[in-house]
């Protein structure tokens, strides 16, 4: 795997007046599929997806995909039950950690500034990753797609990445399990005033996306790939939704060179959660991290070649492995941005 360099954050926050506006001619149609049986559903224009729309009923199995609060709900009852404990525990942890705010300015400032100042160091990481994505990856992808990308924001959370992509004139779709107005898809309503139109939002699981095959330019796992219970299945589902030659990006998932380091991190994290919240946060059998071994296995399984982009997160972050070695501690996690192009099928 190769590195294509490093980048520093510079510049100011994009202003609302700089937002690119979609023209009717450039708005794509999105082909949906039934999340219960995979049958085809009607294609809907990108702009219409983000607004109130009548429910869609699958003619094969009669599953109904409806909107609530502008969010498309695509989880069948059994899958809602499956994720219920995880969703509840996740929301509890995120609220305790101060991941949201009552102020719209909090969301509009992301990822550049955490106005609560409770998770500033993490948002600094996200901001540097995003700036690298914006400057070093998106331009070449957009050039190959007539300057406007159709993108899946997988694990979108409150939608900050979709907001930034939409502000650049792209066509993102935000996908997440959480729909609450604090840290989930419901919080994306705060971006409406800064965009010509809000991007579509879907409550869906990463392993069963409600989109037809071969239609998106890129899929971005936004600090979310490590929540997958089955990396092979999750990656295959993203590949299915991409056009031949489309790009997959895995951002801000913890990486370890050695499997044992990742396993130790998981155990430490669960013990910490038990002390802080009263549960170990293992409602899902999430894989939790990437490693050299796991990446190589994914490359072989899916005929891919990942490129590792070593984003510059500062001197202190770069020195962490050396400091841990000197203090005889386990290997600390690293964050890298991984990209790969889907082979022509």
N, C-alpha and C positions, 0 to 999 in steps of 0.2 A: 504493500500500500504506500502511496506517495503523499507527500505534503506539498501543498501549493502555496506555502508562505504564511504570513501573519499579517494582522492589520490592527491599527489603533482606531479608537473612536474619536471622531472629530465632528465639528459642525453643530448645528442647532436642531431642535425639534422641527419636523415638518409643520408648516402652518396650514390652517384649513383652506386658505385661498390657493394653495399649491396643489390641492387634490385634483387628480386627473378625472375627467368626467366621461362616463361611458356614453357612447353614441348608440342609438337603436340598431344600427347596422352591425355593430361589433359585439352585441350581447349574444352569447351562445345559448343554445338550447341544451338542457341537461336531461339525459335519459335516465329514468329511475327504474329500479327493479324491486319486486316484493321482497322484503327482508325475511319473510316466513317461508316462501317457496321458490324465490328467484325468478318468478314470471315477470315479464315486461309490464311496466306501468307507463302511462302517457309521458311524453317528453314535455317539459315546461321550460319557458324562457328563464334565464338566470335571474333577471329582474323580478319576474313574477314569483319565483320561489321564495323571495325574501318578504313578500307581502302576504296578507291573508288570502288563503286559497281554499277552495272547497276540498273536503277529504277525498283521497284517492282510494278506490276499492279494487283489490286484486280480483280479476274475473276467474282466476283458477281456484284460489283457496279462500276468498272473501275476506282476507285480512285488510283492515282499513288503516291507512296512513293519514293521520290528521295533524293539524297545527294547533299548538296551544301557546299563546303569547308570542307568536311568530316563529316558534321552534317546531320543526317537523319531528314527530314522535314515531320512531320506527322499531322500537323494541317490542317483540311479542310478549305476552304475559309471562311465559316461562322464563324468558331472559330477564325481564324486570325483576322477577323473584330471585334469579341467580345472582344478580348484581346488587340487590337491595342492601345487604350488609356492607359491602364495599363502599357503595355510594354514601351510606350513612356515616361510616367511620371516616371516610375521606373528607366529607364536609365538616365533621367535628374537628379533625386535625387542622384543616385549612383555616377554619374560623379562629381556632385557638392561636394559630401562628400569625394571624393578622394579614391574611392573603387578600382581603377585600376592603372596601371602604364605602361610606355613605356619600362620598364626594365624587362627582363625575370626573373631576380633574385628575383623580388618582388613576383612573383607567386610561384617560387620554394622554397621560404622561408616560405610560409604559411603552417600551421596556427601559427607557432612559433614566427614569427617576421613580423611586418608591416614596411617595409623599408620606406614607405612614412611618418610614424609616425603620420598619421592623424586619425587613428582609432585603435590605439595600445591597448586601454583598451578592446575593443570588441574582438580583435584577441587573447588577453590573455585569455578571456573566452572560445573562440573556441579551443584554444590550450589545455587548461585543460580538456575540454570535450573530445577532441580527444584522449588525452593520457589515460584518463580513459577508453574510448572505446577500445583503442588498447591493454591495459594491462589487463583489468578486464572483458571484454565481448567477444571480437573477438576470443581469444584462445579457449574458450569452444565451440563457434559456429563452428570454423574451425575444431576442433577435431571431431565434429559430422558430418562434411561434407568432410571427407578425406583431411583435411588441406587446402582446397582451396574453398573459398566462391564465389558463384555467387550472386552479390549484386546490388540492384537498389539504386542509389544515387539520391534521389528525391528532386528537388530544388537544383541542383548541383552548380548553379552559374558558376564561372570560373573553376570549376572542381577540386579544391584543395583536397577535400576528396577522390574523385576517384583516383587522383594521389597517395595519401598516401596508399590507399588500394591496388592499382596496384603494388606499390613499395614493399608491403608485400607479393606479389605473388597471390593476389586474382583477381577475374574477375568482376570488377565493370562496370556498365553502367550509364553514367551521363545523367540525364533528367532535362530539364529546358525549360521555355518559351523564355528566352533571348538567342540570338545567337551572339551578338556583340563580338568584339575582345577585349573589354575593361574590362567588368565585366561578360560577358555571356560565353556560351559554346565555342565561337571562341577563347577565351583567353587560352583555354586548349592546344593550339598548343605549348605553351611555355614548356609544360611537355614532349614533344616528345623526346627531347635530353637526358632526364634522365630516360627513360623507354625503354625496348626492343621494345615495340609497344604501340601506343596510345590507350587508352580505347575508346569504342564506345560512341557516343554522339547522343542524340535524342531530338529534339525540340518537346515537347509533353505536354499536360495538365495532371495534377495529377489525374483528374477524368476520363480520357480516355486514358489509357496507351496502347501503340501499341504492347503489348506482350501477348502471349497465357497464358492460365491458368497453375497453379501448376508447376512452373519451377525454381524459385529463392529461395536461402537459406535465404536471409534477404532483407528487404527494410528499408532504412534509410532516414527519413525526416530530411534533413540537414539544420536546422534553417529555415524551410520552411512550417511546418505544419500549422502555423497560417495564411498563405496566403489562405488557403482553404476557399471556400464559403460554404461548406457543409461538416463538419467533418465526418458524417456518410458515405457519398458517397465516400469521399477521402480515408477513412480507408478501406472501403469495396473493393475498386479497388486495393489497395495494397495487401490485403488479397487474392484476386482472383489470383494474380500473384505469390504468394508464394506456395511452396510445403507444404503439411500438416506437421505441426511441425515447419514451418519456423518462423523467428523472425522479428518483427517490432520494430524499434527504432525511437523514437521521440526526437530529440536533439535541445537544445537551442531555444525553444519556450517559450515566457514569460508566467509565471505561477502566479496566484493569488489564495489565499485561498477563497476570497470573490468575487462574481460576480461584485458587485458595484465598487470594486477597478479597475477591468479590464475595465469596461465601462468608468470610469473617465479617465483612461490612454488613451483610444482611442480618447476621445474628446480632451484631452490636446494635443495629438500628431497631430490630424488633424488641430487644431488651430495653432500649431507651424509650420506645413507645409504650411498653408495658408500664414503666415507671411514671411516665408523664400523663398518659391518657387512660390507662387501665386495660388496654388491649394491645396485642402485638402487630396489628394491622396486617394480617395475613388472610383476609377474607378471600382474596384471589391468590392463586399460585403464580404470582408475577415472577418474571425472570430476573428483574431488579437491576441488571447491569449487562454490559457488553464486555467481551474479552477478545484477545487475539484468536483464541481457539474458536469462540462462537462466531466471530466474523468470517473466519475461513470456512467454517461449516456452512454458513449461509451462502457464501460465494459458490461453493461446490454444488449445493442443493439447487440453487436457482440460476446457475450460469451467469453470475454477476461478477463485477470487479469493482470493489469499493475503493474510493479515493478518500484518504484521511486528510482533512484540512485542519492544520494546527493553528487555531486562532490564538492570538496573543492576549492573555488575560492579566498580564502584569507580572512584575518580578516576583512578588511574594507567592503568587500562584505557581509560577514556574519553578520556584525553589522547594515546593512542598515535597516532592519525591526525595530530594537530597536530604532535607531536614529529617524526614521520616526514617531514612536509612541510618543517618547518624545517631538517631535516638532509639534505634532498634525497634521501630514500630512497623505495623503493617503498611504495605503500599497504599498511598492515598488514591482516591479516584481522580481521573482526569476527564475533562470534557473536550470532545472533538466533534467536528461536523463531518459527517460521512455522506458522500454522494455516490450514486451509481446510476448508470443508464440502462434501461431495460432493453434487452436485445430485440431486434426486429423479429417478429414471429411470422 
